[in-house]
Amino acid sequence: MSYHLEPLTPDEAARWDALIALYESRELFHRRVWLDYLAASRGIDIHLWAIRDGSHTVGYFCGGILQKGPFRILGSPLRGWGTNFMGPVANTDINQIDLLKALDCIAHDKHLAMTELESRIVSERAMVASHYEVDPGWTYFVTLTPENPDLMWRALDSTCRNRIRKAIKAGLTVEDTDDPRVADEFYDQYYNLMQKKGLVPSYPREYPRLLFRYLKKEDLLFALRVRDCTGRIIATGLFPHDDHTIYFWGGASQQDGRELCPNEYLHWKAMCLAADRDLRSYDMCGFGRFKKKFGGALMPIKRWHKCHSRVVRWARSGYEVYMQRWIRLQGWWQAMRNRAL
């Protein structure tokens, strides 16, 4: 018998976290608090389904539906949500092809133009067989060793260790704060960094504010400030986490404090805080020379999408080009305004 996706009743939806708790693929980004944060920040309509095999429940599925122009799109998750993955909450023995067929039925019933999916448990073979197209990427995964933090230290490259030593010698300190002002402190630093590059942030100030508001009260966020020896805040970082993985959502620093190496110290202290909580992995959410220094393994990540018409495929490609040019144009315009002031 093939699977079908059945919308949860209001009572089931209220028990969402309890319903998904025992499944192997349940992660931070499936939790209700994260879904509520997405609904508040992105203005999307969150949908929750049970994956049924006849009358038997084999898992759950969550995602957000939004309207872009004439197109309705289902993201689980969608690019731009700052959400690493989502997809089904199920065990590894789920029939993946049947699941993706059930998702096609949802696309038909809800008149979706596109479905976008990133999941840890759905295989590349199943996605290709179901006619999804891939957007490849990379990220560094750092192994955390709570039982022996010295292993984490030795895994850093020598330049990174030296810069952390320099930060400590300069009297830098790192605090995990409950002060909501840290979201604005981060955004101000990030905005200034983007301005130096001739760009503007791709998201508004409200996103980090809402991230803090929703996750900090549930103890699912490290909101870090780096202070110099005078107490001045010279770097900030936001690191969501669950009970086994920490994620890098965003970080920035003051231009006139970078000689003190606050950025390396920020990430190192985030790793130490996570290890103190017995977390085992740090997903740096990207790659590059800076992130390479922390001793992680460079791993491929794959986001999949399925356009349900040719028009949507053309529109998707055009939208990506438009957004890239818009960010650069806004950065140029803001730089001109700053010079005129």
N, C-alpha and C positions, 0 to 999 in steps of 0.2 A: 504494500500500500504506500502511495506517495505521501510526502509531508504536505501540510498546509499551515499557514500562519494565521493564528486566531487572535484578534485584539483582546487584551486583558480587560476584565471587568474592573470597575472602580475599586472594589475590595482587593482584587489581585494587584492592581497597580499600586495601592497603598502599601502592599507587602513586598514590593519589588526587590529590595535588598535581601530579604529573607528567602525569597524564591530562588535567587541566583547564587546564593552563598555557597552551595555545595558543588557547583560545577567547576571543572578544571580550568576553563578559559576566563573565568570571572576576574576582572582587573579593575583598577581605579576608574577607568573611563566608562565602565558599565554602571557604576554606582549612581544612585539617585541624586546625590549631591552634585556630581559632575554634570549629569543631564539637566538638573535645575540651573546650574551655572550657564550651560550652553543656551538654554531657553531664554534666560535673562539677558545674556550678553549678545547673542546673535539673533534673537527674535524668531527662533524657529519653533515649530510645532513638534514636540517630542511624541513619538509613537512607541508603544510597547506591545509586543506580540508573544504568544506562546507558540512554540514549534510543536505541532501535534502530528503524531503518527496514528491516525485513527483517533481513538480516545486517549491515547497514551502521550504524555508530555515528554519530549526528548531534549528540551532546552528552551531558550528564550532568545528573542531578537529585539534590539532597540535601535532607533535611528531618529533623525530629524528631517522633516520635510519643510522646504522653503520654496518660495516663488521668486524666480529671477526673470523679470519680464514676462513673456508668455509661457515660460517653462516651469513645471513643477519638478523638483529634484529631491531625491532621497539620499541623504548622506549618513553613512555609518562607519566612519565619520566623513565629513566633507573637508577638502583642503581649505585652510584658512581658519579652522575652528581651534587650532592649537591643541588638537587631540590626536595622540599618536596612533591609536587604533580603536576599534570597537567591534562591530560584527556580532556573530552569534555568541551567546553564552551557553556552552554545551560541553559535552565530553568528546574526546578525540575519536570515539567510535561512531559519531554521527555520520550519516550518509550525506556527503557534501554536495553531490550532484543533485540529489532530491531537494536539499535545502535551497540551492540556487534556483531550481525550477519553481519552488514555492515563492521565492522572492520575485521572479518574473511575473507570477500571477498577481502579486501585490502591485507591481509596476503597471500592469494592465488595468487592474481594478481602480487604481487611484490616478490613472492617466499621467503617469510619471514620464518625463522626458529623458531622465538619466538617473542611474543608480551608481553611487560611488561607495567603495567598500575597502577597508583595510582591516585584516583580521590575522591573529596569530595562529589560528587553527585551520583555516581554509587553505588548501594547498594550491600551488601554482597550476598544477595539472587540472584541478577542478575548475579553476577560474578560466583557463584557456579553453577548456572543453565547453564552458558555458558562454563563450564569446565575449569575455571581458578583455579590455585592453589595459596594459600596465603603464604606470608612471614610476620608474625606478628611482631609488634614492639610497642614501647611506647614512649610517649613524655609528657612533662609537658606544659600545657597551663596556663599562668598567666593572670588573668583579670586585665586590666589597667583601672583606674578610673580618667580621666582627670578632672572631676568636683569635685573630692575630693581625692587628692593624699595621704592624711593621711590614707585612707583605704588600699592603697597599702603598706604603711609602716607597718601598724598593721598586715597585712597578712604575712609578713616575720617572720620566727621563731626568737626567742630571740637571738640565737647565731649569726645569720646573721646580725641583727640590731646592736649588739655589735661590730661586726667586721667592719661594715660600719662606726660606730662612731669612732673606732680606726683609720681607714684610714683618716677620716676627721681631727681628732686631730693631726695626723702625718703630716698634710699639703698636702695630696695628692690632685691632681686636675685632672679633666677629660676634654679633648677637642675633639670636632668633627672636624677633619682636612680635608682640601682639598689637602694636600700634598701627592702625589702618593708614596712617600718613605715609608708610613705607611704599604704598602703591604709587602715590604721586611722586615721591622721591625717585623711585625707579623710572617712572615715565619721563620725568624732567631730564634725567641723565641720558636715557635712551634717545629722547628727542634731540638733544644736543649732539649726541654721537651721530645720528642720522644726518643732521644738518652739516656736519663736517664732511660727510660723504656726498653732499649735494642731493640728499633724499629726504623723505618724510616717513614717519612710521606708517606701516600698512594697517594699523588698527588704532582705535581711539583710546583715550585715557581711561574710559569706563571699563575696558576689558580687565586690566590688572586690578582695578578697584573691586570689581565683581568677583574675580578669582580669589582675592583675599577674603572678601565678605562671606563667600560660600564655603571655602575650604578650610580657612583657619579655625573657625569655630568647631569644625569636626576633627581637628588635629591631623589634617591631611596636607599641610603646607608648611615648608620652612620659608619664612620671610626674613631674609638675612640682610643686615647692615654691616658694612665694614667701616670702622672709625679709625682715624689717625690718632696720634698721641695727644692731640688737643681736643679730641672728641668730635671733630668734624666728620660728617658722613661722606666718604669718598667712593663708595661702591655699594650696590644693592643687587640682590638676586632673589628670584621667586622659583621655588623648587617643589612642585606637587609630589606627593608620594602616597603609597599605600603601605601594606605591611611587608612588602618584599622588594619594591623597586622605587627609586627616586628618579625624577625627571627634571631636566632643565627647561623651564618655561621661558625665562628671560633674565638677563643680567646686564648691567651697565655700570660705568664708573665716571668720575670726574676727570677731565683732561689733565688738570694740573696736579693730580695725585697719582698718576700712573707710574711714575718713577719709583713709587713705593711698592709696586707689584700687588695691588689689591685684588686683581682678577684671579690670579693663580691661588691666592690665599682663600678667596671666596669659595672657589670650587673644592679646594682641599677640605675646608671646614664643613662644607655641605656633605662631602663624602664621610667625614668623621661623625657628624651628627647622625647620618643615616646608619652607619655601622653601629653606633651606640644604641640604635633602635632595633638592631639585628636585621636590618635590610641587607639584601645580598647582591643587588645590582644597581648600577647607575647608568641610565639611558641619557646620553648627552644631547640627544635630539638633533643630531647633525654631525658634520665632520669639518675638518680644516686643520691647519697647522696648530692652532691654539689647543683644540680639543685632543689632538693626537698625543700631547705631552702627558696625559693623565693615565697612560698605560692600558687603555681599552682596546678591544678587538673591533676592527672596522667590519661592520655587518651590513649586508644589503637589506633594504626595506622596499616593499612594493605596495603601492596604492593602485587599486583597480577601479575602472569605471566601465559602464556599459551604456552607450547611447541608444535610445530606443527609436531613433530616426536619424537620417543623414543630416537633416537640417540642424539638429542639436549638436552633432559632431562638429560641424562648421562653426556654429555659434560658440562652442566651448573653446576651440582653438583661437578664435578671434578675441574672446574675452580675456584670455591669458595674456595675449600681446597687448591689449588695451590697458590692463592693470599695470603691467611693467612700465609702459610709457607714461601712464598717469602718475605713478609714484615719482618717476624722475622729473616730470614736468612740475609737479607740486614742490619738489625739493628746489628746483631752479627758481620758481616763482617766490618761494619763501626766502631764498638767499638774496634775491633782488630787493625784496621788501626790507630785509635786515640792513642791507647796505644803504638804503635810502633814509633810514631812521637816524 
